Amino acid sequence: MNEPSIYDVLIVGGGVTGTALLYTLSKYTDIKNIGLIEKYSDFGLVNSASYNNSQTLHFGDIETNYSIEKARSVKRMADMVMKYLESEKDNPSGKNLFSKYSKMVLAVGTNQVQELKKRYPPFSELYPKLKMVGREEIGKIEPRVLEKRDPEQEIIALVTEDGYTVDFKKLCHSFIDNALNKRPDLDIHLDTKLIKISKKDDHYAVLTNKGEFRSVVVVIAAGGHSLLIAKSLGYGKNLAILSMAGSFYTAPKVLNGKVYTIQVPKLPFAAIHGDPEVHSEEITRFGPTAKPIFQLERHNMSTFFEYWKTFGLGVSPIISLVKIIFDKVLFSYIFINFLYDLPFFGKRLFIREVRKIVPSLKLSELKFARGIGGTRPQIVNNTTRKLEMGEAKLCGDKIIFNITPSPGASTCLGNAYADTDKIIGFLLNKYKFNKEAFERDLM
Ligand SMILES: Cc1cc2nc3c(=O)[nH]c(=O)nc-3n(C[C@H](O)[C@H](O)[C@H](O)COP(=O)(O)OP(=O)(O)OC[C@H]3O[C@@H](n4cnc5c(N)ncnc54)[C@H](O)[C@@H]3O)c2cc1C
């Protein structure tokens, strides 16, 4: 691949966020010199890897901690990914990108049933295919949800056929392949790690283990590392990260589709749910759990010091963290989630959560999924001392930083759309973004 002396745009990070942007820039703009660097030897090996996330295309219909506004925004972006997946499914590069299942959110007991009934009317307007069903219908779709359940227990569910389980690592590859088909001159460098970035007069100098790259515009799509890089340039000083690792348990097929439970509104992470594995419906995965770790990447101890550098060692982030963690709801949630990872006891505690979905599940059917599950870089705002919901985007002088907890994979094309719009402005409208084509194809 040719290395131009200076890029118009350089993307740092080859997860689903960075590759979706590369695809969008190459297909829908006439920007000339575009590069991407990724520190590992392949794309999508960190949080976008299928074994590190819940593989769900989140639309906001069965995620009961989303407000209607949040659901509307997530749906718009998830629809883009859905359209991309559907348009790719017959292409060789689109093979095994996703599987489709039914999905439901279960309400159990009087309070939850009332809550879900109240939620249904506005959400059914936004999601016309969402149906409210009772015990009998639930049993037809998911027999094991009813097996050994107390017949007196009140139960309803919101159900839809449109449950997408996605291999987001494969999606990264699909974006890259399609971008290269369109623009073989794209400059892509694997095994290339950003070590330092500095602003020169009219460009950024990006120092890597493979030498220096220069670019007018830079987009950092490096997950939790995006905040570390932002801080090195003086951005995002009032933010820190709470790195919430998620583990999973597996069982032989006990569900036909995705089954979610009602979420605790205060928590920005998904409640425990059951999903079929993207490449094997014979396995049902339960999770994710949520426990804080002091690493920017799970299973990578070398990111321990990077975590603390990102966190900042001042008093302010520590006060924020203490205030957030010692909130009654969050503290008990985190405490119990810590226990779920313990050998022997973890499984015995976790099965109580799983039995809210599958009451008849046997202890011998449940297995801790070792080495599975990434970590979500949840944003801590040191000004409001609150944990923020969803992704954060910081925009600076011709630079964008994307920090992407869940549902960051579902929103990758929506993010790419917003970033592309910004990039065109950064490049003083010298190039064009064919929004009509993007919208026609993906919205
Ligand atoms: C347990 C769990 C469950 C989740 N479930 C879902 C779900 O069901 N649905 C959903 O939509 N989202 C889910 N998410 C969130 C989703 O996985 C992420 O939001 C998404 O993968 C983020 O993609 P990304 O490209 O921004 O980050 P990543 O996939 O983490 O990619 C960042 C890339 O940047 C690279 N990088 C970092 N630093 C550098 C550097 N210095 N130089 C060069 N490259 C660098 C990394 O190597 C990596 O490849 C889940 C996350 C977790 C942890």
The ligand as a Tripos MOL2 file, in Angstrom:
@<TRIPOS>MOLECULE
LIG
   53    58     1     0     0
SMALL
NO_CHARGES

@<TRIPOS>ATOM
      1 C1        -19.4730   -7.3090   27.9160 C.3       1 LIG1
      2 C2        -19.8330   -6.4010   26.7710 C.ar      1 LIG1
      3 C3        -21.0320   -6.5820   26.0970 C.ar      1 LIG1
      4 C4        -21.3700   -5.7290   25.0420 C.ar      1 LIG1
      5 N1        -22.4840   -5.9900   24.3180 N.ar      1 LIG1
      6 C5        -22.7890   -5.2060   23.2650 C.ar      1 LIG1
      7 C6        -23.9090   -5.5260   22.4400 C.ar      1 LIG1
      8 O1        -24.5560   -6.5390   22.6160 O.2       1 LIG1
      9 N2        -24.2150   -4.6780   21.4320 N.ar      1 LIG1
     10 C7        -23.4950   -3.5410   21.1980 C.ar      1 LIG1
     11 O2        -23.8320   -2.7920   20.2890 O.2       1 LIG1
     12 N3        -22.4060   -3.2390   21.9310 N.ar      1 LIG1
     13 C8        -22.0280   -4.0650   22.9350 C.ar      1 LIG1
     14 N4        -20.9080   -3.7970   23.6600 N.ar      1 LIG1
     15 C9        -20.1160   -2.6210   23.3150 C.3       1 LIG1
     16 C10       -19.3040   -2.8690   22.0520 C.3       1 LIG1
     17 O3        -18.6120   -4.0840   22.1370 O.3       1 LIG1
     18 C11       -18.3420   -1.7040   21.8670 C.3       1 LIG1
     19 O4        -19.0330   -0.4870   22.0340 O.3       1 LIG1
     20 C12       -17.7320   -1.6980   20.4700 C.3       1 LIG1
     21 O5        -17.1560   -2.9430   20.1740 O.3       1 LIG1
     22 C13       -16.7160   -0.5810   20.4130 C.3       1 LIG1
     23 O6        -16.0320   -0.6400   19.1820 O.3       1 LIG1
     24 P1        -14.7650    0.2660   18.9960 P.3       1 LIG1
     25 O7        -14.2680    0.0450   17.6260 O.co2     1 LIG1
     26 O8        -15.0900    1.6580   19.3870 O.co2     1 LIG1
     27 O9        -13.7390   -0.2630   20.1110 O.3       1 LIG1
     28 P2        -12.8620   -1.5940   20.0700 P.3       1 LIG1
     29 O10       -13.5690   -2.7060   19.4410 O.co2     1 LIG1
     30 O11       -12.3590   -1.7790   21.4560 O.co2     1 LIG1
     31 O12       -11.6870   -1.1790   19.0990 O.3       1 LIG1
     32 C14       -10.7300   -0.2070   19.4290 C.3       1 LIG1
     33 C15        -9.5020   -0.5250   18.6010 C.3       1 LIG1
     34 O13        -8.5270    0.4830   18.8090 O.3       1 LIG1
     35 C16        -7.2710   -0.1490   18.8540 C.3       1 LIG1
     36 N5         -6.3290    0.7120   19.5740 N.ar      1 LIG1
     37 C17        -6.3750    1.0780   20.8690 C.ar      1 LIG1
     38 N6         -5.3230    1.8500   21.1730 N.ar      1 LIG1
     39 C18        -4.6060    1.9890   20.0290 C.ar      1 LIG1
     40 C19        -3.3930    2.6690   19.7090 C.ar      1 LIG1
     41 N7         -2.7270    3.3540   20.6370 N.pl3     1 LIG1
     42 N8         -2.9280    2.6030   18.4450 N.ar      1 LIG1
     43 C20        -3.6030    1.9020   17.4810 C.ar      1 LIG1
     44 N9         -4.7410    1.2230   17.7430 N.ar      1 LIG1
     45 C21        -5.2400    1.2660   18.9930 C.ar      1 LIG1
     46 C22        -7.5340   -1.4550   19.5740 C.3       1 LIG1
     47 O14        -6.5330   -2.4040   19.3490 O.3       1 LIG1
     48 C23        -8.8730   -1.8540   19.0000 C.3       1 LIG1
     49 O15        -8.7780   -2.6830   17.8740 O.3       1 LIG1
     50 C24       -20.5160   -4.6520   24.6910 C.ar      1 LIG1
     51 C25       -19.3020   -4.4900   25.3660 C.ar      1 LIG1
     52 C26       -18.9460   -5.3680   26.3760 C.ar      1 LIG1
     53 C27       -17.6270   -5.2150   27.0350 C.3       1 LIG1
@<TRIPOS>BOND
     1     1     2 1
     2     2     3 ar
     3     2    52 ar
     4     3     4 ar
     5     4     5 ar
     6     4    50 ar
     7     5     6 ar
     8     6     7 ar
     9     6    13 1
    10     7     8 2
    11     7     9 ar
    12     9    10 ar
    13    10    11 2
    14    10    12 ar
    15    12    13 ar
    16    13    14 ar
    17    14    15 1
    18    14    50 ar
    19    15    16 1
    20    16    17 1
    21    16    18 1
    22    18    19 1
    23    18    20 1
    24    20    21 1
    25    20    22 1
    26    22    23 1
    27    23    24 1
    28    24    25 2
    29    24    26 1
    30    24    27 1
    31    27    28 1
    32    28    29 2
    33    28    30 1
    34    28    31 1
    35    31    32 1
    36    32    33 1
    37    33    34 1
    38    33    48 1
    39    34    35 1
    40    35    36 1
    41    35    46 1
    42    36    37 ar
    43    36    45 ar
    44    37    38 ar
    45    38    39 ar
    46    39    40 ar
    47    39    45 ar
    48    40    41 1
    49    40    42 ar
    50    42    43 ar
    51    43    44 ar
    52    44    45 ar
    53    46    47 1
    54    46    48 1
    55    48    49 1
    56    50    51 ar
    57    51    52 ar
    58    52    53 1
@<TRIPOS>SUBSTRUCTURE
     1 LIG1         1 GROUP 0 **** ****
